[in-house]
Amino acid sequence: MMPEATDLPPMQGTDIPIELMEQYSPDMAGQMTSLGLWLRNRFDEVATQRTVQEDIWLRDLRQFKGRYEDTEWTKLKEDNRRSKLFCRITRRKVQAFNSRMMDMLFPAGKEKNWSLKHTPEPDVGMTPVAQQMVQTRQQELWQEQVNGIAQESGQPPEAVAQKMEQGGYPVESVELSPDDLRHINLAVARASCERMCSTVADQMAEVKYKIICKKILNSGHIYGTGIFKGPLAQKKHRPQWVFQQGQWQTIMQPVLLPYIEFVSVWSWYPDPTAKEIEDLGFSYQRHVMLKSQVADLLKRPGFDEQVIRSYLTEFPDGDCTQMNWETQLDDEHDGNETTEGRTTKRYEVLEYWGLLDDAQLRDLGLESDPLESIWVNIWVIGHFVIRMGAAPIEGVDHPYSLYYFDKDESSLWGEGVPSIMRDDQSALNATIRAMMDNMASCVGPQYEVNTDVLHPGEKSRETFPNRIWYRRGDGRYPALRSIEVASRLQEFLTLKNNFENQIHENTLPSYMQGGQTGGAGRTASGLSMLMGSANLDVQDQITNFDLGITRPVIRAFYLWNMQFNPDPHIKGDYEVIARGSSSLMAKEIKSQNIDQLLPILANPQYARFIDERKLLEEIFKVRDLTDTEIMLSEAEFDEREDMRQQIEQLSQQLQQGTDLLQQLWKTAPNLVRQAMDRMGPRQNA
């Protein structure tokens, strides 16, 4: 990947269409101010209605961080002798869901949790690729006629082709049949679809889609909702090397790329009347910016330079006042008491995505259909509009997609892990605190002191080994008596285990996090069965991610490339397929089936019908192992096999030489005697 330089910020929306821009009335500035006031007042209303949900999020965050609510913490602080322990099992459950979901959504190797598929009967038109394939097929039909006549006449095909071109033989039409055209359409659509998949995958890797999804999952598991934004259009300048004037030089080449981002639930203010994302009429995204960041907006297309400069001059120290939830978040971090309305040297910029109806368009001096409403993207600072554009991608009204851990049917928001296990977490904390307090009471004996019979000089609060106590008075009553407090440890542990099991039942089983298992989990097959059963629970979250993020986001990437990508070879009519949950279950079932078949395939009678390499590749695939790192390629295997055969041949030759030497060694004495017998008579003569 080439290095990037001079990146321009993302364009949040395209400019208002030219035919509308030309209809602006002379008093447009006043109308835009009225629109800005209306948008600002509407945001204040939405922010007020969201305070109930913010309180829930603050409780979720405190529970995730292992902190008590203010009222409960105040009671605990009143008695310094009481335990203040917080068992942070919520954090562990959230991280377990994060890890499990990431493993399933982004498996190792080249496998993706999504794909694109062309329609059953694609109509690709006469693209350059289709024209080339049509010409190739027509040439094949022509050659078939030539070969047929050549076979009947016994003449060479070259001579027959020459006579056919001169009209010496009748030529049949080479017009393609409907079946031929259908096969060509399917072949072109299949190749284009594969190129589109490759292009989208490269773009997602470049914009760090996996990292953003990790943040979305974490937000969804803590707060119940994770928000994905994009893709939008972003201009970048990349260095390109060209040979000019006898030397290599770099030129900055502008390119248009997709832009995506993770949006915090705290920054998003949706339509409070919407219960589903499809019913969303508008939403705000609140940006808190430094002065330099506001000035950087001037680099983006369509922003009103005069309004921005005037506003920064009028408010040089910023205009942003912290909201209640912001001050509480700061207090959670620094431990100070809440003070609402803190001012910061920052600016509050609102990004509005919503519908403008016919009346609002006419108020802006724009002519439109009385029944028409258009989706717009408007940026506001203070009560001034600094940018207005239409939705950038045709077919995508707004850029937001949502992941829910557990959807709340009564609102647009979801419910996260902390909220689901809140009561169980509170009960577990209370049990552990009571156990710790009781253990502190019974760690040593308590004493009952009769001060009436103690010597005046004795200090009853001091105890140490081998101490001598001096007393006086009647000896019938002891001056000091120890009292043992029952620990009740087993009862507390039983209660603690019950609440922990309840938490595991409501979230993830303990063996999914590496915990100990009993019963069926003691064997490998039993544990595999338990893990498969637990995956059924996670499948619901995978389905939520597929429906809420994968499908709309991949569709938006596809539409983005259809609109902005200049490559004609990737375009076509495709459908998005999200395979998260289906691939998960298919992989689990396939893994179990392969494990059951392996003992049967070990039988030589059946093994001769099996391709061992393909079987091994399937075993690696269902276990998320990359075959390129472990298995040898075909060329490497052939090279190693040739080397093995050469070594075997050398070993056989060496063995044959060794056998010959041993045979010579055994027959050597006989040969010597025979030689001496032949030489003996000659010497006597």
C-alpha positions in Angstrom: 0.0 0.0 0.0 1.4 3.4 -1.0 2.0 6.0 1.7 -0.6 8.7 2.0 0.0 12.4 2.4 -2.1 15.6 2.7 -5.3 13.8 3.5 -8.4 16.0 3.3 -11.1 15.5 5.8 -14.2 13.5 4.7 -17.0 15.0 2.8 -20.1 14.4 4.9 -22.5 14.9 2.0 -22.6 16.0 -1.6 -23.5 19.5 -2.5 -27.2 20.4 -3.0 -27.9 19.5 -6.7 -27.1 22.3 -9.2 -30.7 22.6 -10.2 -31.6 23.5 -6.6 -28.6 25.7 -6.0 -29.6 28.0 -8.9 -33.0 28.6 -7.2 -31.6 30.3 -4.1 -33.5 33.5 -3.3 -31.7 36.8 -2.6 -32.5 36.7 1.1 -31.0 33.3 1.4 -28.9 34.3 4.4 -31.9 35.2 6.5 -33.7 32.0 5.6 -30.6 30.0 6.5 -30.5 31.7 9.9 -34.1 30.7 10.5 -33.3 27.2 9.5 -30.3 27.2 11.9 -32.5 28.4 14.8 -35.0 25.7 14.1 -32.3 23.0 14.0 -30.7 24.3 17.2 -34.1 24.3 19.1 -35.0 20.9 17.9 -31.6 19.5 19.1 -32.2 21.0 22.6 -35.6 19.2 22.7 -34.0 15.9 21.7 -31.2 16.3 24.2 -33.7 16.9 27.0 -35.7 13.8 26.1 -32.5 11.6 26.0 -31.6 12.3 29.7 -33.4 9.1 30.9 -31.3 7.0 28.6 -28.1 8.8 29.7 -28.8 7.8 33.3 -29.0 4.2 32.2 -25.7 4.4 30.3 -24.0 6.0 33.3 -25.1 3.1 35.5 -23.9 0.7 32.9 -20.5 2.4 32.7 -20.1 2.5 36.5 -20.9 -1.2 36.8 -18.4 -2.0 34.0 -15.7 0.0 35.8 -16.6 -1.6 39.2 -18.0 1.5 40.9 -21.0 1.9 43.1 -23.8 4.3 42.5 -23.5 7.5 44.5 -26.3 6.7 47.0 -25.0 3.2 47.7 -21.4 4.5 48.0 -22.4 7.2 50.5 -24.0 4.5 52.7 -20.8 2.3 52.5 -18.6 5.2 53.4 -20.5 6.0 56.6 -19.0 3.0 58.3 -15.2 2.6 57.6 -15.3 -0.9 59.1 -17.6 -2.3 56.3 -16.2 -3.9 53.2 -16.5 -1.8 50.0 -15.4 -4.6 47.6 -16.9 -4.7 44.1 -16.6 -8.0 42.2 -15.9 -6.9 38.6 -17.5 -9.8 36.8 -19.4 -7.5 34.5 -16.2 -6.3 32.9 -15.1 -9.9 32.4 -18.4 -10.8 30.7 -18.2 -7.8 28.3 -14.7 -8.7 27.3 -15.7 -12.4 26.8 -18.5 -11.3 24.4 -16.1 -9.0 22.6 -13.5 -11.7 22.1 -16.0 -14.4 21.1 -17.8 -12.1 18.6 -14.5 -11.0 17.0 -13.4 -14.6 16.6 -16.6 -15.5 14.9 -17.1 -12.4 12.7 -13.5 -12.2 11.6 -12.2 -15.8 11.3 -8.6 -16.5 10.6 -7.4 -17.0 7.0 -9.1 -15.7 3.9 -12.7 -16.4 4.8 -15.0 -13.4 5.1 -18.3 -13.2 6.9 -20.0 -11.6 3.9 -20.1 -12.0 0.1 -21.8 -10.5 -3.0 -23.8 -12.5 -5.4 -25.1 -11.5 -8.8 -28.8 -11.9 -9.6 -29.9 -15.2 -11.1 -30.6 -13.6 -14.5 -28.1 -10.7 -14.8 -28.3 -8.1 -17.5 -24.7 -6.8 -17.9 -25.3 -5.1 -21.3 -22.7 -4.8 -24.0 -19.7 -3.9 -21.8 -16.2 -4.2 -23.4 -15.7 -7.6 -21.6 -19.1 -8.9 -22.9 -18.3 -7.7 -26.4 -15.0 -9.5 -26.4 -16.7 -12.8 -25.2 -19.4 -12.4 -27.9 -16.7 -12.1 -30.6 -14.8 -15.1 -29.2 -18.0 -17.2 -29.3 -18.8 -16.1 -32.8 -15.2 -17.0 -33.9 -15.8 -20.5 -32.3 -19.0 -20.9 -34.3 -17.2 -19.9 -37.5 -14.4 -22.3 -36.8 -16.9 -25.1 -36.2 -18.3 -24.6 -39.7 -14.8 -24.5 -41.2 -13.8 -27.8 -39.5 -17.1 -29.5 -40.5 -16.7 -28.6 -44.2 -13.0 -29.5 -44.1 -13.8 -32.9 -42.7 -16.4 -33.6 -45.4 -14.3 -32.4 -48.3 -11.0 -33.6 -47.1 -9.4 -30.2 -47.7 -7.2 -28.3 -45.2 -9.1 -26.0 -42.8 -7.1 -23.0 -44.0 -8.2 -23.5 -47.6 -11.8 -24.0 -46.6 -11.7 -20.8 -44.5 -10.3 -18.8 -47.5 -13.0 -20.1 -49.8 -15.7 -19.3 -47.3 -14.5 -15.7 -47.0 -14.6 -15.5 -50.8 -18.1 -17.0 -50.9 -17.1 -20.4 -52.2 -19.1 -22.2 -49.5 -22.4 -21.3 -48.0 -21.9 -19.6 -44.6 -24.4 -20.1 -41.8 -25.3 -17.3 -39.4 -23.0 -16.9 -36.4 -25.6 -15.0 -34.4 -25.5 -16.2 -30.8 -28.4 -18.2 -29.3 -30.2 -17.1 -26.2 -28.4 -19.8 -24.2 -25.0 -18.5 -25.4 -26.0 -14.9 -24.4 -27.2 -16.2 -21.0 -23.9 -18.0 -20.4 -21.9 -14.9 -21.4 -24.0 -12.7 -19.1 -23.5 -15.1 -16.2 -19.7 -15.4 -16.9 -19.3 -11.6 -17.1 -21.5 -11.1 -14.0 -19.5 -13.7 -12.0 -16.2 -12.1 -12.9 -17.4 -8.6 -12.2 -18.9 -9.7 -8.8 -15.6 -11.3 -7.8 -13.8 -8.1 -8.7 -16.3 -6.1 -6.7 -15.8 -8.4 -3.7 -12.0 -8.0 -3.9 -12.4 -4.2 -4.2 -14.7 -3.8 -1.2 -12.4 -6.1 0.9 -9.4 -4.0 0.0 -11.2 -0.8 0.9 -12.4 -2.2 4.2 -8.9 -3.2 5.1 -7.6 0.2 4.2 -10.1 2.1 6.3 -9.5 -0.3 9.3 -13.0 -1.8 9.3 -12.1 -4.6 11.7 -10.8 -2.1 14.3 -14.0 0.0 14.0 -16.1 -3.1 14.4 -14.3 -3.9 17.6 -15.3 -0.5 19.1 -18.8 -1.0 17.9 -19.0 -4.4 19.6 -17.6 -3.0 22.9 -20.1 -0.2 22.8 -23.0 -2.6 22.1 -22.0 -4.9 24.9 -21.7 -2.1 27.4 -24.5 0.3 26.4 -26.6 -2.0 24.3 -26.0 -0.1 21.1 -23.0 0.2 18.8 -23.1 2.9 16.0 -21.4 2.6 12.6 -21.1 5.6 10.3 -20.3 5.4 6.6 -19.2 4.9 4.0 -18.9 8.5 3.0 -16.6 10.1 0.4 -13.1 11.2 1.4 -10.5 12.8 -0.8 -6.9 11.9 -0.4 -3.7 12.8 -2.1 -1.3 9.9 -2.8 2.3 10.2 -4.1 2.8 8.7 -7.6 6.2 8.2 -9.2 6.5 9.3 -12.8 9.5 9.6 -15.2 9.9 13.2 -16.3 12.8 15.2 -17.7 15.1 12.3 -17.5 14.5 11.5 -13.8 11.9 10.0 -11.5 9.6 12.5 -9.7 6.6 12.3 -7.4 3.3 14.0 -8.1 0.4 14.1 -5.7 -2.5 12.4 -7.3 -6.0 13.0 -5.8 -8.2 9.9 -5.2 -11.6 9.4 -3.8 -11.9 6.8 -1.1 -14.6 5.5 1.3 -14.6 7.0 4.8 -16.1 5.2 7.9 -16.0 5.9 11.6 -17.3 4.6 15.0 -19.8 7.0 16.6 -20.1 7.0 20.4 -23.7 6.7 21.8 -23.0 9.8 23.8 -22.5 11.9 20.6 -25.6 10.6 18.7 -29.1 12.1 19.2 -31.7 10.3 17.1 -35.3 11.0 16.5 -36.9 10.1 19.9 -40.2 8.9 18.2 -38.4 6.2 16.1 -38.4 2.7 17.4 -36.5 1.1 14.5 -33.6 2.5 12.4 -35.9 2.3 9.3 -38.3 4.7 11.0 -35.6 7.3 11.7 -36.7 10.7 10.5 -33.6 12.6 11.6 -30.6 12.5 13.9 -27.9 14.7 15.2 -24.3 14.0 15.8 -22.7 16.4 18.3 -19.1 17.3 17.6 -17.0 19.1 20.3 -14.1 20.7 18.4 -11.0 22.8 19.1 -10.7 26.1 17.3 -8.2 24.6 14.9 -10.6 21.7 14.1 -13.4 24.2 13.3 -11.0 26.1 11.0 -10.1 22.8 9.3 -13.8 22.6 8.1 -12.9 25.3 5.6 -10.8 22.6 3.8 -13.9 20.5 3.1 -16.1 21.3 0.1 -19.3 23.2 0.6 -18.6 24.9 4.0 -19.4 28.6 4.3 -16.1 30.3 4.9 -17.6 33.7 5.8 -19.9 32.4 8.5 -17.2 30.2 10.1 -14.6 33.1 10.2 -17.2 35.5 11.6 -18.2 33.0 14.3 -14.6 32.3 15.4 -13.9 36.0 15.6 -17.0 36.6 17.7 -16.4 33.7 20.1 -12.6 33.3 20.2 -12.7 31.3 23.5 -15.4 28.8 22.3 -19.1 28.4 22.9 -19.4 24.8 24.3 -20.9 24.2 27.7 -20.7 20.7 29.1 -23.8 18.7 29.4 -24.8 16.9 32.5 -23.6 13.5 31.3 -20.2 15.0 30.3 -19.6 16.5 33.8 -20.6 13.1 35.4 -18.2 11.3 33.1 -15.4 13.7 34.1 -16.3 13.3 37.8 -16.0 9.5 37.4 -12.5 10.1 36.1 -11.2 12.7 38.5 -13.4 12.1 41.6 -14.7 15.6 41.9 -18.3 16.5 42.7 -20.7 17.3 39.8 -20.9 20.9 38.7 -23.2 21.4 35.7 -22.6 23.9 33.0 -18.8 23.8 33.0 -17.5 25.9 30.1 -14.7 24.7 27.8 -12.6 26.5 25.2 -14.2 24.4 22.5 -17.0 24.7 20.0 -20.2 22.7 19.7 -20.9 21.8 16.1 -24.1 19.9 15.2 -24.3 17.5 12.2 -27.9 17.0 11.1 -29.1 14.2 8.9 -32.8 14.3 8.2 -35.7 15.1 5.9 -36.7 18.6 4.7 -40.3 18.7 3.5 -41.8 20.9 0.7 -42.6 23.8 3.1 -39.1 24.0 4.4 -37.6 23.8 0.9 -39.9 26.6 -0.3 -38.9 28.7 2.8 -35.3 28.3 1.6 -36.4 29.6 -1.8 -36.2 26.2 -3.5 -38.9 24.8 -5.8 -39.9 21.2 -5.2 -42.7 18.7 -5.6 -45.4 19.3 -2.9 -45.2 15.6 -2.0 -41.5 15.4 -2.1 -39.1 15.3 0.9 -35.3 15.0 0.5 -32.7 13.8 2.9 -30.1 16.5 3.7 -26.9 16.8 5.7 -26.7 20.2 7.5 -23.9 21.5 9.7 -24.7 24.1 12.4 -22.5 26.2 14.7 -24.3 28.2 17.2 -27.5 28.9 15.3 -25.8 29.4 11.9 -25.9 26.9 9.0 -22.3 26.4 7.7 -23.1 23.7 5.2 -26.0 22.0 3.5 -25.8 19.0 1.2 -27.8 16.1 0.0 -27.3 12.5 1.0 -24.1 11.4 -0.8 -25.0 7.9 -1.9 -28.0 7.1 -4.0 -30.1 4.6 -2.2 -28.7 5.4 1.3 -30.6 8.1 3.1 -28.4 8.4 6.2 -25.0 6.9 7.0 -25.8 5.3 10.4 -26.1 1.5 11.1 -26.8 0.0 14.5 -25.7 -3.1 16.4 -27.8 -4.3 19.3 -26.8 -6.7 22.0 -30.5 -7.0 23.1 -33.0 -4.8 21.3 -35.5 -2.8 23.4 -38.7 -2.9 21.4 -39.9 0.3 23.2 -37.2 2.5 21.9 -34.4 2.8 19.3 -31.8 1.9 21.9 -30.7 -1.6 23.1 -29.8 -3.2 26.4 -26.3 -4.2 27.2 -24.6 -6.8 29.4 -24.4 -4.6 32.5 -28.1 -3.8 32.4 -29.1 -7.4 31.9 -27.0 -8.7 34.9 -27.4 -5.6 37.1 -29.5 -7.3 39.8 -27.3 -10.4 39.9 -24.2 -8.2 40.1 -25.7 -6.3 43.0 -26.7 -9.5 44.8 -23.2 -10.9 44.3 -21.6 -7.7 45.6 -23.8 -7.7 48.7 -23.0 -11.4 49.4 -19.3 -10.9 49.1 -19.3 -7.8 51.3 -21.4 -9.6 53.9 -18.9 -12.5 53.8 -15.9 -10.2 54.1 -17.5 -8.3 57.0 -18.4 -11.5 58.9 -14.9 -13.0 58.3 -13.4 -9.8 59.7 -15.6 -10.2 62.8 -14.6 -13.8 63.4 -10.9 -13.7 62.4 -10.1 -13.7 66.2 -12.1 -14.1 69.4 -14.2 -11.3 70.8 -14.0 -10.6 74.6 -16.5 -9.8 77.3 -14.8 -7.8 80.1 -16.1 -7.5 83.6 -14.6 -4.1 84.7 -15.9 -4.5 88.2 -13.4 -7.2 89.1 -10.4 -5.9 87.1 -7.5 -4.3 88.9 -7.7 -0.5 88.4 -4.4 -0.5 86.5 -5.4 -3.1 83.9 -6.2 -1.8 80.3 -8.9 -4.0 79.0 -8.4 -2.9 75.3 -4.8 -4.4 75.2 -4.4 -8.1 74.4 -1.2 -9.9 73.5 0.3 -13.4 74.0 1.2 -14.6 77.5 -0.4 -11.6 79.2 -1.2 -11.8 82.9 -4.5 -10.3 84.0 -4.8 -8.9 87.5 -8.2 -8.9 89.1 -9.9 -8.4 92.4 -13.2 -9.2 94.1 -15.4 -12.2 94.0 -13.9 -15.1 92.1 -17.2 -16.6 91.0 -17.3 -14.3 88.0 -14.5 -14.2 85.3 -13.0 -10.9 84.6 -12.5 -11.8 80.9 -14.5 -14.2 78.7 -13.9 -14.9 75.0 -16.8 -15.1 72.5 -16.5 -17.0 69.2 -18.4 -15.6 66.2 -19.5 -18.2 63.6 -18.0 -17.6 60.2 -20.9 -19.1 58.1 -18.3 -19.4 55.3 -19.9 -22.3 53.6 -23.3 -20.7 53.6 -21.8 -17.5 52.1 -19.9 -19.5 49.4 -23.0 -21.4 48.5 -24.9 -18.1 48.1 -22.0 -16.6 46.1 -21.9 -19.6 43.7 -25.6 -19.4 43.1 -25.4 -15.8 42.0 -22.4 -16.5 39.8 -24.2 -19.4 38.2 -27.2 -17.1 37.6 -24.9 -14.6 35.9 -23.4 -17.3 33.7 -26.9 -18.5 32.7 -27.9 -14.9 31.7 -24.7 -14.2 29.7 -22.0 -16.7 28.7 -21.3 -20.0 30.5 -18.1 -20.0 32.5 -16.5 -22.7 30.3 -16.6 -20.3 27.4 -14.2 -18.1 29.4 -11.8 -20.9 30.3 -13.5 -21.9 33.6 -13.7 -25.3 35.0 -16.5 -27.7 33.8 -18.0 -30.8 35.3 -20.2 -33.6 34.1 -20.1 -33.7 30.3 -17.4 -31.1 30.1 -14.8 -33.5 31.5 -14.3 -35.2 28.2 -13.3 -33.7 24.8 -16.5 -34.7 23.1 -18.6 -33.5 26.0 -16.9 -30.2 26.1 -17.3 -29.8 22.3 -21.0 -30.5 22.7 -21.3 -27.8 25.5 -19.4 -25.3 23.4 -21.7 -26.0 20.4 -24.7 -25.4 22.7 -23.2 -22.2 24.0 -22.7 -21.0 20.4 -26.4 -21.1 19.9 -26.6 -18.2 22.5 -24.0 -16.2 20.7 -25.7 -16.9 17.4 -28.4 -14.4 18.3 -25.7 -11.6 18.7 -24.1 -12.7 15.4 -27.5 -12.4 13.7 -28.0 -8.9 15.2 -24.6 -7.8 13.8 -25.3 -9.3 10.4 -28.7 -7.5 10.1 -27.6 -4.3 11.8 -24.0 -3.8 10.5 -22.8 -6.3 7.9 -25.6 -6.2 5.5 -26.3 -2.4 5.4 -22.6 -1.5 5.5 -21.6 -3.9 2.7 -24.6 -2.7 0.6 -23.4 0.9 1.2 -19.9 0.0 0.1 -21.3 -1.6 -3.0 -23.5 1.4 -3.8 -20.5 3.7 -3.1 -18.4 1.8 -5.7 -21.2 1.8 -8.2 -21.4 5.6 -7.9 -17.9 6.8 -7.3 -15.5 4.0 -8.5 -14.4 4.6 -12.1 -13.5 1.0 -12.8 -16.2 -0.4 -15.1 -15.2 -4.0 -14.6 -16.5 -4.3 -11.1 -20.0 -2.9 -11.7 -23.2 -5.0 -11.9 -26.4 -5.9 -10.1 -25.4 -7.7 -6.9 -27.0 -8.9 -3.7 -25.4 -8.7 -0.2 -25.1 -12.0 1.7 -24.2 -11.8 5.4 -22.9 -15.2 6.5 -22.0 -14.6 10.1 -24.5 -16.8 11.9 -24.9 -19.3 9.1 -21.2 -19.9 8.6 -20.8 -20.2 12.3 -23.3 -23.1 12.6 -22.2 -24.7 9.4 -18.6 -24.7 10.6 -19.5 -26.2 13.9 -21.6 -29.0 12.3 -18.9 -29.6 9.7 -16.2 -29.9 12.3 -18.2 -32.4 14.2 -19.0 -34.5 11.1 -15.3 -34.6 10.1 -14.2 -35.7 13.5 -16.8 -38.5 13.4 -15.6 -39.6 9.9 -11.9 -39.7 10.6 -11.9 -43.1 12.4 -13.9 -44.5 9.5 -11.5 -43.1 6.9 -8.6 -44.6 8.7 -9.7 -48.0 7.2 -7.6 -48.8 4.1 -10.6 -50.1 2.4 -12.2 -46.6 2.4 -9.0 -44.5 2.5 -8.2 -45.3 -1.2 -11.3 -43.3 -2.3 -10.3 -40.1 -0.4 -8.2 -37.2 -1.5 -6.0 -36.8 1.6 -4.8 -33.3 0.8 -8.4 -31.9 0.4 -9.5 -33.6 3.6 -6.6 -32.0 5.5 -7.4 -28.6 4.0 -11.0 -29.0 5.2 -9.8 -29.9 8.7 -7.7 -26.8 8.8 -10.5 -24.6 7.4 -13.1 -25.6 10.0 -10.5 -24.9 12.7 -9.6 -21.4 11.4 -6.0 -22.4 10.5 -4.4 -20.9 7.4 -3.2 -23.7 5.2 -0.6 -21.5 3.6 1.4 -21.3 6.8 1.3 -25.0 7.7 0.7 -27.0 4.6 3.2 -27.3 1.8 2.1 -26.0 -1.6 1.8 -28.4 -4.5 5.3 -27.3 -5.8 6.9 -27.7 -2.4 5.3 -31.1 -1.9 6.5 -32.3 -5.3 10.0 -31.0 -4.6 10.1 -32.7 -1.2 8.7 -35.9 -2.7 11.5 -35.9 -5.4 14.1 -35.4 -2.7 12.6 -38.3 -0.7 12.7 -40.6 -3.7 16.4 -39.7 -4.5 17.3 -40.4 -0.8 15.5 -43.8 -1.0 17.4 -44.6 -4.2 20.8 -43.7 -2.7 19.9 -45.7 0.4 19.1 -48.7 -1.7 22.4 -48.4 -3.7 24.3 -48.0 -0.4 22.5 -51.1 1.0 23.4 -53.1 -2.2 27.1 -52.0 -1.9 27.1 -53.0 1.8 25.6 -56.4 1.0 28.3 -57.0 -1.7 31.1 -56.1 0.6 29.7 -58.4 3.3 29.5 -61.3 0.8 33.1 -60.7 -0.4 34.2 -60.7 3.2 32.6 -64.0 3.8 34.1 -65.6 0.7 37.6 -64.1 1.0 39.2 -67.0 3.0 38.1 -69.6 0.4 39.5 -67.5 -2.4 42.9 -67.2 -0.6 43.1 -71.0 -0.1 42.2 -71.6 -3.7 44.9 -69.2 -4.8 47.5 -70.9 -2.6 46.6 -74.3 -3.8 47.2 -73.2 -7.4 50.5 -71.7 -6.5 51.8 -74.6 -4.4 52.7 -77.2 -7.1 54.5 -74.6 -9.2 56.8 -73.7 -6.3 57.6 -77.4 -5.7 58.5 -77.8 -9.3 
